[in-house]
């Protein structure tokens, strides 16, 4: 009994010594600071991973409610449920995807079936959609929405100069006597042409009117 009592007395004296008490207080203070630092880290980490203004306070409250004894469990629980990427990483990934889509859309493709096509193709081989046209002046490929050729300046919207109008000639009608009648009637007040002039195409001379008294 004396040996056991002496052993307990030795342990009690050791724990009650100033050095051990100072060490225990330092360890307790370190654990307390680590607990508060972990809660602050969760608050700052959640700020970088979400745009919700309430979520960072909830993450810090979770670690504080677990007290300095069980805050390690709250830390691992937070690591499981927190978003996997930060807001900056999400924005960077969105920008990379957008740049990839822009690069894909910049490549030539058919407007009808969205299949990739060659730059020198005129018709899509998949859906037979018209892709480009050939300039009638320089025979180079031009886009369908171009108003003029970029190579030779050919204006597609301005029509060509029209040639002289062609008036079809009507066949002369024939009278019962067999003499051809002019296709177009002569205006009123103009004397009739002689038959010989009409047939031979001679100079048009109006018929002489009889003088008074010769009738």
MODELLER restraints for C-alpha pairs under 7 A, 6 or more apart:
rsr = mdl.restraints
at = mdl.atoms
rsr.add(forms.Gaussian(group=physical.xy_distance, feature=features.Distance(at['CA:15:A'], at['CA:21:A']), mean=6.75, stdev=0.5))
rsr.add(forms.Gaussian(group=physical.xy_distance, feature=features.Distance(at['CA:31:A'], at['CA:68:A']), mean=6.61, stdev=0.5))
rsr.add(forms.Gaussian(group=physical.xy_distance, feature=features.Distance(at['CA:32:A'], at['CA:68:A']), mean=6.00, stdev=0.5))
rsr.add(forms.Gaussian(group=physical.xy_distance, feature=features.Distance(at['CA:35:A'], at['CA:68:A']), mean=5.46, stdev=0.5))
rsr.add(forms.Gaussian(group=physical.xy_distance, feature=features.Distance(at['CA:35:A'], at['CA:71:A']), mean=6.45, stdev=0.5))
rsr.add(forms.Gaussian(group=physical.xy_distance, feature=features.Distance(at['CA:39:A'], at['CA:60:A']), mean=4.55, stdev=0.5))
rsr.add(forms.Gaussian(group=physical.xy_distance, feature=features.Distance(at['CA:39:A'], at['CA:63:A']), mean=5.43, stdev=0.5))
rsr.add(forms.Gaussian(group=physical.xy_distance, feature=features.Distance(at['CA:39:A'], at['CA:64:A']), mean=6.41, stdev=0.5))
rsr.add(forms.Gaussian(group=physical.xy_distance, feature=features.Distance(at['CA:40:A'], at['CA:60:A']), mean=6.29, stdev=0.5))
rsr.add(forms.Gaussian(group=physical.xy_distance, feature=features.Distance(at['CA:42:A'], at['CA:59:A']), mean=5.81, stdev=0.5))
rsr.add(forms.Gaussian(group=physical.xy_distance, feature=features.Distance(at['CA:42:A'], at['CA:60:A']), mean=5.64, stdev=0.5))
rsr.add(forms.Gaussian(group=physical.xy_distance, feature=features.Distance(at['CA:43:A'], at['CA:56:A']), mean=4.50, stdev=0.5))
rsr.add(forms.Gaussian(group=physical.xy_distance, feature=features.Distance(at['CA:43:A'], at['CA:57:A']), mean=6.13, stdev=0.5))
rsr.add(forms.Gaussian(group=physical.xy_distance, feature=features.Distance(at['CA:43:A'], at['CA:59:A']), mean=5.94, stdev=0.5))
rsr.add(forms.Gaussian(group=physical.xy_distance, feature=features.Distance(at['CA:43:A'], at['CA:60:A']), mean=5.15, stdev=0.5))
rsr.add(forms.Gaussian(group=physical.xy_distance, feature=features.Distance(at['CA:44:A'], at['CA:56:A']), mean=6.91, stdev=0.5))
rsr.add(forms.Gaussian(group=physical.xy_distance, feature=features.Distance(at['CA:46:A'], at['CA:55:A']), mean=6.71, stdev=0.5))
rsr.add(forms.Gaussian(group=physical.xy_distance, feature=features.Distance(at['CA:46:A'], at['CA:56:A']), mean=4.92, stdev=0.5))
rsr.add(forms.Gaussian(group=physical.xy_distance, feature=features.Distance(at['CA:47:A'], at['CA:56:A']), mean=5.64, stdev=0.5))
rsr.add(forms.Gaussian(group=physical.xy_distance, feature=features.Distance(at['CA:48:A'], at['CA:86:A']), mean=5.41, stdev=0.5))
rsr.add(forms.Gaussian(group=physical.xy_distance, feature=features.Distance(at['CA:48:A'], at['CA:87:A']), mean=5.92, stdev=0.5))
rsr.add(forms.Gaussian(group=physical.xy_distance, feature=features.Distance(at['CA:49:A'], at['CA:83:A']), mean=6.18, stdev=0.5))
rsr.add(forms.Gaussian(group=physical.xy_distance, feature=features.Distance(at['CA:49:A'], at['CA:85:A']), mean=6.27, stdev=0.5))
rsr.add(forms.Gaussian(group=physical.xy_distance, feature=features.Distance(at['CA:49:A'], at['CA:86:A']), mean=3.94, stdev=0.5))
rsr.add(forms.Gaussian(group=physical.xy_distance, feature=features.Distance(at['CA:49:A'], at['CA:87:A']), mean=5.08, stdev=0.5))
rsr.add(forms.Gaussian(group=physical.xy_distance, feature=features.Distance(at['CA:50:A'], at['CA:87:A']), mean=6.17, stdev=0.5))
rsr.add(forms.Gaussian(group=physical.xy_distance, feature=features.Distance(at['CA:62:A'], at['CA:74:A']), mean=6.66, stdev=0.5))
rsr.add(forms.Gaussian(group=physical.xy_distance, feature=features.Distance(at['CA:63:A'], at['CA:71:A']), mean=5.54, stdev=0.5))
rsr.add(forms.Gaussian(group=physical.xy_distance, feature=features.Distance(at['CA:63:A'], at['CA:74:A']), mean=5.37, stdev=0.5))
rsr.add(forms.Gaussian(group=physical.xy_distance, feature=features.Distance(at['CA:63:A'], at['CA:75:A']), mean=6.69, stdev=0.5))
rsr.add(forms.Gaussian(group=physical.xy_distance, feature=features.Distance(at['CA:66:A'], at['CA:74:A']), mean=6.45, stdev=0.5))
rsr.add(forms.Gaussian(group=physical.xy_distance, feature=features.Distance(at['CA:108:A'], at['CA:116:A']), mean=6.05, stdev=0.5))
rsr.add(forms.Gaussian(group=physical.xy_distance, feature=features.Distance(at['CA:108:A'], at['CA:117:A']), mean=5.79, stdev=0.5))
rsr.add(forms.Gaussian(group=physical.xy_distance, feature=features.Distance(at['CA:108:A'], at['CA:118:A']), mean=6.75, stdev=0.5))
rsr.add(forms.Gaussian(group=physical.xy_distance, feature=features.Distance(at['CA:108:A'], at['CA:119:A']), mean=6.50, stdev=0.5))
rsr.add(forms.Gaussian(group=physical.xy_distance, feature=features.Distance(at['CA:109:A'], at['CA:115:A']), mean=5.35, stdev=0.5))
rsr.add(forms.Gaussian(group=physical.xy_distance, feature=features.Distance(at['CA:109:A'], at['CA:116:A']), mean=4.15, stdev=0.5))
rsr.add(forms.Gaussian(group=physical.xy_distance, feature=features.Distance(at['CA:109:A'], at['CA:117:A']), mean=5.02, stdev=0.5))
rsr.add(forms.Gaussian(group=physical.xy_distance, feature=features.Distance(at['CA:110:A'], at['CA:116:A']), mean=6.35, stdev=0.5))
rsr.add(forms.Gaussian(group=physical.xy_distance, feature=features.Distance(at['CA:110:A'], at['CA:117:A']), mean=6.38, stdev=0.5))
rsr.add(forms.Gaussian(group=physical.xy_distance, feature=features.Distance(at['CA:110:A'], at['CA:124:A']), mean=6.63, stdev=0.5))
rsr.add(forms.Gaussian(group=physical.xy_distance, feature=features.Distance(at['CA:112:A'], at['CA:129:A']), mean=6.70, stdev=0.5))
rsr.add(forms.Gaussian(group=physical.xy_distance, feature=features.Distance(at['CA:113:A'], at['CA:127:A']), mean=6.66, stdev=0.5))
rsr.add(forms.Gaussian(group=physical.xy_distance, feature=features.Distance(at['CA:117:A'], at['CA:124:A']), mean=6.89, stdev=0.5))
rsr.add(forms.Gaussian(group=physical.xy_distance, feature=features.Distance(at['CA:122:A'], at['CA:130:A']), mean=6.29, stdev=0.5))
rsr.add(forms.Gaussian(group=physical.xy_distance, feature=features.Distance(at['CA:122:A'], at['CA:131:A']), mean=5.08, stdev=0.5))
rsr.add(forms.Gaussian(group=physical.xy_distance, feature=features.Distance(at['CA:122:A'], at['CA:132:A']), mean=4.82, stdev=0.5))
rsr.add(forms.Gaussian(group=physical.xy_distance, feature=features.Distance(at['CA:122:A'], at['CA:133:A']), mean=6.34, stdev=0.5))
rsr.add(forms.Gaussian(group=physical.xy_distance, feature=features.Distance(at['CA:123:A'], at['CA:129:A']), mean=5.59, stdev=0.5))
rsr.add(forms.Gaussian(group=physical.xy_distance, feature=features.Distance(at['CA:123:A'], at['CA:130:A']), mean=4.66, stdev=0.5))
rsr.add(forms.Gaussian(group=physical.xy_distance, feature=features.Distance(at['CA:123:A'], at['CA:131:A']), mean=5.20, stdev=0.5))
rsr.add(forms.Gaussian(group=physical.xy_distance, feature=features.Distance(at['CA:124:A'], at['CA:130:A']), mean=6.51, stdev=0.5))
rsr.add(forms.Gaussian(group=physical.xy_distance, feature=features.Distance(at['CA:124:A'], at['CA:131:A']), mean=6.54, stdev=0.5))
rsr.add(forms.Gaussian(group=physical.xy_distance, feature=features.Distance(at['CA:132:A'], at['CA:141:A']), mean=6.43, stdev=0.5))
rsr.add(forms.Gaussian(group=physical.xy_distance, feature=features.Distance(at['CA:132:A'], at['CA:142:A']), mean=5.84, stdev=0.5))
rsr.add(forms.Gaussian(group=physical.xy_distance, feature=features.Distance(at['CA:132:A'], at['CA:143:A']), mean=4.90, stdev=0.5))
rsr.add(forms.Gaussian(group=physical.xy_distance, feature=features.Distance(at['CA:132:A'], at['CA:144:A']), mean=5.40, stdev=0.5))
rsr.add(forms.Gaussian(group=physical.xy_distance, feature=features.Distance(at['CA:133:A'], at['CA:141:A']), mean=5.72, stdev=0.5))
rsr.add(forms.Gaussian(group=physical.xy_distance, feature=features.Distance(at['CA:133:A'], at['CA:142:A']), mean=5.55, stdev=0.5))
rsr.add(forms.Gaussian(group=physical.xy_distance, feature=features.Distance(at['CA:133:A'], at['CA:143:A']), mean=6.39, stdev=0.5))
rsr.add(forms.Gaussian(group=physical.xy_distance, feature=features.Distance(at['CA:133:A'], at['CA:144:A']), mean=6.33, stdev=0.5))
rsr.add(forms.Gaussian(group=physical.xy_distance, feature=features.Distance(at['CA:134:A'], at['CA:140:A']), mean=5.46, stdev=0.5))
rsr.add(forms.Gaussian(group=physical.xy_distance, feature=features.Distance(at['CA:134:A'], at['CA:141:A']), mean=4.71, stdev=0.5))
rsr.add(forms.Gaussian(group=physical.xy_distance, feature=features.Distance(at['CA:134:A'], at['CA:142:A']), mean=6.05, stdev=0.5))
rsr.add(forms.Gaussian(group=physical.xy_distance, feature=features.Distance(at['CA:135:A'], at['CA:141:A']), mean=6.31, stdev=0.5))
rsr.add(forms.Gaussian(group=physical.xy_distance, feature=features.Distance(at['CA:135:A'], at['CA:142:A']), mean=6.48, stdev=0.5))
rsr.add(forms.Gaussian(group=physical.xy_distance, feature=features.Distance(at['CA:135:A'], at['CA:149:A']), mean=6.76, stdev=0.5))
rsr.add(forms.Gaussian(group=physical.xy_distance, feature=features.Distance(at['CA:137:A'], at['CA:154:A']), mean=6.72, stdev=0.5))
rsr.add(forms.Gaussian(group=physical.xy_distance, feature=features.Distance(at['CA:138:A'], at['CA:152:A']), mean=6.49, stdev=0.5))
rsr.add(forms.Gaussian(group=physical.xy_distance, feature=features.Distance(at['CA:142:A'], at['CA:149:A']), mean=6.49, stdev=0.5))
rsr.add(forms.Gaussian(group=physical.xy_distance, feature=features.Distance(at['CA:147:A'], at['CA:155:A']), mean=6.35, stdev=0.5))
rsr.add(forms.Gaussian(group=physical.xy_distance, feature=features.Distance(at['CA:147:A'], at['CA:156:A']), mean=5.54, stdev=0.5))
rsr.add(forms.Gaussian(group=physical.xy_distance, feature=features.Distance(at['CA:147:A'], at['CA:157:A']), mean=6.11, stdev=0.5))
rsr.add(forms.Gaussian(group=physical.xy_distance, feature=features.Distance(at['CA:148:A'], at['CA:154:A']), mean=5.26, stdev=0.5))
rsr.add(forms.Gaussian(group=physical.xy_distance, feature=features.Distance(at['CA:148:A'], at['CA:155:A']), mean=4.25, stdev=0.5))
rsr.add(forms.Gaussian(group=physical.xy_distance, feature=features.Distance(at['CA:148:A'], at['CA:156:A']), mean=5.20, stdev=0.5))
rsr.add(forms.Gaussian(group=physical.xy_distance, feature=features.Distance(at['CA:149:A'], at['CA:155:A']), mean=6.58, stdev=0.5))
rsr.add(forms.Gaussian(group=physical.xy_distance, feature=features.Distance(at['CA:170:A'], at['CA:183:A']), mean=6.16, stdev=0.5))
rsr.add(forms.Gaussian(group=physical.xy_distance, feature=features.Distance(at['CA:171:A'], at['CA:183:A']), mean=6.42, stdev=0.5))
rsr.add(forms.Gaussian(group=physical.xy_distance, feature=features.Distance(at['CA:172:A'], at['CA:180:A']), mean=5.94, stdev=0.5))
rsr.add(forms.Gaussian(group=physical.xy_distance, feature=features.Distance(at['CA:172:A'], at['CA:181:A']), mean=5.59, stdev=0.5))
rsr.add(forms.Gaussian(group=physical.xy_distance, feature=features.Distance(at['CA:172:A'], at['CA:182:A']), mean=5.41, stdev=0.5))
rsr.add(forms.Gaussian(group=physical.xy_distance, feature=features.Distance(at['CA:172:A'], at['CA:183:A']), mean=4.59, stdev=0.5))
rsr.add(forms.Gaussian(group=physical.xy_distance, feature=features.Distance(at['CA:173:A'], at['CA:180:A']), mean=5.68, stdev=0.5))
rsr.add(forms.Gaussian(group=physical.xy_distance, feature=features.Distance(at['CA:173:A'], at['CA:181:A']), mean=5.00, stdev=0.5))
rsr.add(forms.Gaussian(group=physical.xy_distance, feature=features.Distance(at['CA:173:A'], at['CA:182:A']), mean=6.74, stdev=0.5))
rsr.add(forms.Gaussian(group=physical.xy_distance, feature=features.Distance(at['CA:173:A'], at['CA:183:A']), mean=6.31, stdev=0.5))
rsr.add(forms.Gaussian(group=physical.xy_distance, feature=features.Distance(at['CA:174:A'], at['CA:180:A']), mean=4.26, stdev=0.5))
rsr.add(forms.Gaussian(group=physical.xy_distance, feature=features.Distance(at['CA:174:A'], at['CA:181:A']), mean=5.37, stdev=0.5))
rsr.add(forms.Gaussian(group=physical.xy_distance, feature=features.Distance(at['CA:175:A'], at['CA:181:A']), mean=6.36, stdev=0.5))
rsr.add(forms.Gaussian(group=physical.xy_distance, feature=features.Distance(at['CA:191:A'], at['CA:206:A']), mean=5.84, stdev=0.5))
rsr.add(forms.Gaussian(group=physical.xy_distance, feature=features.Distance(at['CA:191:A'], at['CA:207:A']), mean=6.86, stdev=0.5))
rsr.add(forms.Gaussian(group=physical.xy_distance, feature=features.Distance(at['CA:192:A'], at['CA:206:A']), mean=6.97, stdev=0.5))
rsr.add(forms.Gaussian(group=physical.xy_distance, feature=features.Distance(at['CA:193:A'], at['CA:204:A']), mean=6.59, stdev=0.5))
rsr.add(forms.Gaussian(group=physical.xy_distance, feature=features.Distance(at['CA:193:A'], at['CA:206:A']), mean=6.47, stdev=0.5))
rsr.add(forms.Gaussian(group=physical.xy_distance, feature=features.Distance(at['CA:197:A'], at['CA:203:A']), mean=6.61, stdev=0.5))
rsr.add(forms.Gaussian(group=physical.xy_distance, feature=features.Distance(at['CA:197:A'], at['CA:204:A']), mean=6.51, stdev=0.5))
